[in-house]
Amino acid sequence: MELLPNSHTEPDGSAVIRVLSYNIRSMRDDTDALARVITACAPDLVLIQEAPRFFRWRKKLARLASAAGQVILTGGATASGPAILCTLRGAVERTEDVLLPLTPGLHRRGFATAVVRFGGARLGVLSCHLSLQAEERYEQGGMLLDRLAGLGAEHAIAGGDLNDRPTGRTFSRLADGLQDCWATTPWGGEFTSTPTTPFQRIDAIFATKGIEVLGCGVPRGHAGVAETDLVRATDHLPVLAALRVPAS
């Protein structure tokens, strides 16, 4: 399997970073396997979905972050599930958790957002978990684009569990305004659900046009990522991207 570039800062101040998007199912599965997968991918940013939201949720998420060499940037219960983890390489400018309008009878959704600097590059970041209901999901897709633009960063990324396939209205809405990183520079595996018999791509990372996508996909076969860990960690497969973010 071709290796993704390692994280580094280039002489002109641009930053090559690794971003991982991962639905961790509230850490109800094998958390040791989950931490090993994250660690092996060596991400600068982890866009989490279904972070713990109830009793001692901060402690649980902090334990995972520590085991994977990360710190909590923002999110969790305060964003109704999405969260962002980060290595100490990133310099955090600001964070904000956003709760989306609640549709009666449906699960509350939210965004975890941040602006982070790596070297001379300034990056807006958003983690999301969109609705299972098609109309609500489509509206949330529009809110995502608005929120990403409102971060005030020239370069930005969004990632998460879309509950939609590339042919769906919401996925297409996001891909029309942003780069779908797997479609731009495919690497690794495509399908993210389910780990044992993957058949659909419902998790994705998107980037604004000025970001160079060096590779993106499910890190099956990636050095240090064990197949048994991918199956035991949670009910989704992760998406890993290597990106070059221009200096601001």
Sequence and secondary structure as in RCSB ss.txt:
>XXXX:A:sequence
MELLPNSHTEPDGSAVIRVLSYNIRSMRDDTDALARVITACAPDLVLIQEAPRFFRWRKKLARLASAAGQVILTG
GATASGPAILCTLRGAVERTEDVLLPLTPGLHRRGFATAVVRFGGARLGVLSCHLSLQAEERYEQGGMLLDRLAG
LGAEHAIAGGDLNDRPTGRTFSRLADGLQDCWATTPWGGEFTSTPTTPFQRIDAIFATKGIEVLGCGVPRGHAGV
AETDLVRATDHLPVLAALRVPAS
>XXXX:A:secstr
       EE TTS EEEEEEEEE GGG S HHHHHHHHHHH  SEEEEES   STTHHHHHHHHHHHTT EEEEE
SGGGTS EEEE TTSEEEEEEEEE    TTS   EEEEEEEEETTEEEEEEEEE  SSHHHHHHHHHHHHHHHHT
T  SEEEEEEE SS TTSHHHHHHHHHSEEHHHHSB SB   B SSS  B  EEEEE TTSEEEEEEB TT TT 
 HHHHHHH SS  EEEEEEE   
